[in-house]
Amino acid sequence: MKTNPLVLNPEPRTLRPRSSTVTLLLAALLTFCVQLASAQNVVDQIEVVRGALKADRKVVIAEGMQLTEQESTAFWPIYREYRAAMDKVGDGRVELVLEYADLYPNVPEDRAKQLLKKYAALEEKAVSVRNKYLRKLGKVLPTSKVLRFAQLENRLDLAVRVQIAAAVPLVPSDKKSQ
């Protein structure tokens, strides 16, 4: 009897990271903590984390994609272009967070509007870049591997976004309207 992998069952068939990947990610997390403790300022801290994440991301992608030699030859140049484009979007996000940090906790309405506009533009840019490179990968890889890549990138992006969300405080509520 075939089961639907999206329905919870006693033995779900999920992608489980190899123990070496888990070990590597845990070691990287410890490295982040040590490096962050010695970083001089927020920008240094951000760059330390981004550099470590970049290396870890490549390892996770390499292990997760399970590419043949021919697929690998076609994939990695496109992947490097993709990451460079996404790193530019990441630069914009870092600038946005730093701008917000300079204002926090007193974020005037006009600046909140500007920050929101920049945030929306960055989100649109990320989707645009992702779609562009998924199409490029679709020309050199089977569709199932392009989907696998999208899933891996999504998981990695979500992990980063959760960390950022946990670190950036919410805009204080307007006490006048309560």
C-alpha positions as CSV (number, residue, x, y, z in Angstrom):
1,M,0.0,0.0,0.0
2,K,1.5,3.3,-1.1
3,T,1.3,6.1,1.5
4,N,1.2,9.8,1.0
5,P,4.5,11.3,2.3
6,L,2.7,14.5,3.2
7,V,0.4,12.7,5.6
8,L,1.7,12.1,9.1
9,N,2.2,8.4,9.7
10,P,4.3,6.4,12.2
11,E,7.3,6.2,9.8
12,P,7.4,9.4,7.8
13,R,9.6,9.4,4.7
14,T,11.5,12.6,5.1
15,L,14.8,13.9,4.0
16,R,17.1,13.3,6.9
17,P,20.5,15.0,7.0
18,R,23.5,12.8,7.1
19,S,25.2,12.8,10.5
20,S,28.3,14.5,8.9
21,T,26.0,17.4,7.8
22,V,24.5,17.7,11.3
23,T,28.0,17.5,12.9
24,L,29.3,20.2,10.5
25,L,26.3,22.5,11.2
26,L,26.7,22.1,14.9
27,A,30.5,22.8,14.6
28,A,29.7,25.9,12.5
29,L,27.2,27.1,15.1
30,L,29.9,26.8,17.9
31,T,32.3,28.6,15.6
32,F,29.8,31.4,15.1
33,C,29.5,31.9,18.8
34,V,33.2,32.1,19.4
35,Q,33.7,34.4,16.4
36,L,30.8,36.6,17.4
37,A,32.2,37.0,20.8
38,S,35.5,38.4,19.4
39,A,34.0,40.6,16.7
40,Q,34.5,44.3,17.1
41,N,31.0,45.6,16.0
42,V,27.7,44.6,14.5
43,V,29.0,44.8,10.9
44,D,31.9,42.5,11.7
45,Q,29.5,40.1,13.4
46,I,27.2,40.1,10.4
47,E,30.2,39.4,8.0
48,V,31.5,36.6,10.2
49,V,28.1,34.9,10.2
50,R,27.6,35.4,6.5
51,G,31.0,34.0,5.7
52,A,30.4,30.9,7.8
53,L,26.9,30.4,6.4
54,K,28.1,30.7,2.8
55,A,30.6,27.8,3.4
56,D,28.1,25.7,5.3
57,R,25.4,26.3,2.6
58,K,27.7,25.0,-0.1
59,V,28.4,21.8,1.8
60,V,24.7,21.2,2.5
61,I,23.9,21.8,-1.2
62,A,26.7,19.6,-2.4
63,E,25.6,16.7,-0.1
64,G,21.9,17.2,-0.7
65,M,22.0,17.5,-4.5
66,Q,23.7,14.2,-5.2
67,L,24.8,15.4,-8.6
68,T,26.5,13.2,-11.3
69,E,29.8,14.5,-12.6
70,Q,28.2,15.9,-15.7
71,E,25.4,17.6,-13.7
72,S,28.0,19.0,-11.3
73,T,30.0,20.6,-14.1
74,A,26.9,22.4,-15.3
75,F,25.4,23.1,-11.8
76,W,28.2,24.8,-9.9
77,P,28.9,27.8,-12.2
78,I,25.1,28.6,-12.2
79,Y,25.0,28.1,-8.4
80,R,27.9,30.6,-7.9
81,E,26.1,33.2,-10.1
82,Y,22.9,32.6,-8.1
83,R,24.6,33.0,-4.7
84,A,26.3,36.2,-5.9
85,A,23.0,37.6,-6.9
86,M,21.3,36.5,-3.7
87,D,24.2,37.9,-1.7
88,K,23.4,41.3,-3.2
89,V,19.9,40.9,-2.0
90,G,21.4,39.9,1.4
91,D,23.5,43.1,1.4
92,G,20.2,45.0,1.0
93,R,18.7,43.1,3.9
94,V,21.7,43.8,6.1
95,E,21.5,47.6,5.2
96,L,17.8,47.5,6.1
97,V,18.4,45.8,9.5
98,L,21.2,48.3,10.3
99,E,19.0,51.2,9.3
100,Y,16.2,49.9,11.5
101,A,18.7,49.3,14.4
102,D,19.8,53.0,14.2
103,L,16.2,54.1,14.6
104,Y,15.0,51.5,17.2
105,P,13.0,51.9,19.4
106,N,11.7,55.2,18.0
107,V,10.8,54.6,14.4
108,P,9.0,57.6,13.0
109,E,6.0,56.9,10.7
110,D,7.7,58.3,7.6
111,R,10.8,56.2,8.2
112,A,8.7,53.1,8.9
113,K,7.0,53.7,5.5
114,Q,10.4,53.9,3.8
115,L,11.7,50.7,5.6
116,L,8.5,48.9,4.6
117,K,8.9,49.9,0.9
118,K,12.6,48.7,0.9
119,Y,11.6,45.5,2.6
120,A,8.9,44.8,0.0
121,A,11.4,45.6,-2.9
122,L,14.0,43.2,-1.4
123,E,11.4,40.4,-1.1
124,E,10.4,40.9,-4.8
125,K,14.0,41.0,-5.9
126,A,14.7,37.7,-4.0
127,V,11.8,36.0,-5.7
128,S,12.8,37.3,-9.1
129,V,16.4,36.1,-8.7
130,R,15.3,32.7,-7.5
131,N,12.9,32.3,-10.4
132,K,15.6,33.4,-12.9
133,Y,18.1,30.8,-11.7
134,L,15.6,28.0,-11.3
135,R,14.9,28.5,-15.0
136,K,18.6,28.4,-15.8
137,L,19.1,25.2,-13.7
138,G,16.1,23.7,-15.5
139,K,18.1,23.8,-18.7
140,V,20.9,21.8,-17.3
141,L,19.4,19.5,-14.7
142,P,16.4,17.2,-14.5
143,T,13.3,18.9,-13.1
144,S,13.4,16.7,-10.0
145,K,16.9,17.9,-9.2
146,V,15.9,21.6,-9.7
147,L,13.0,21.0,-7.3
148,R,15.4,19.4,-4.8
149,F,17.6,22.4,-5.1
150,A,14.7,24.7,-4.5
151,Q,13.7,22.7,-1.4
152,L,17.3,22.8,0.0
153,E,17.6,26.5,-0.6
154,N,14.2,27.1,1.0
155,R,15.2,25.2,4.1
156,L,18.5,27.0,4.4
157,D,16.8,30.4,3.8
158,L,14.2,29.6,6.4
159,A,16.9,28.8,9.0
160,V,18.6,32.1,8.4
161,R,15.3,34.0,8.4
162,V,14.3,32.5,11.7
163,Q,17.6,33.5,13.3
164,I,17.2,37.1,12.0
165,A,13.6,37.3,13.1
166,A,14.7,36.1,16.6
167,A,17.4,38.8,16.8
168,V,15.5,41.8,15.5
169,P,13.0,43.3,17.9
170,L,9.5,44.2,16.7
171,V,8.7,47.9,16.2
172,P,7.1,49.1,19.5
173,S,3.4,49.5,19.3
174,D,1.9,52.9,19.2
175,K,0.8,53.5,22.8
176,K,-1.6,56.3,21.7
177,S,-3.8,54.0,19.8
178,Q,-4.2,51.5,22.6
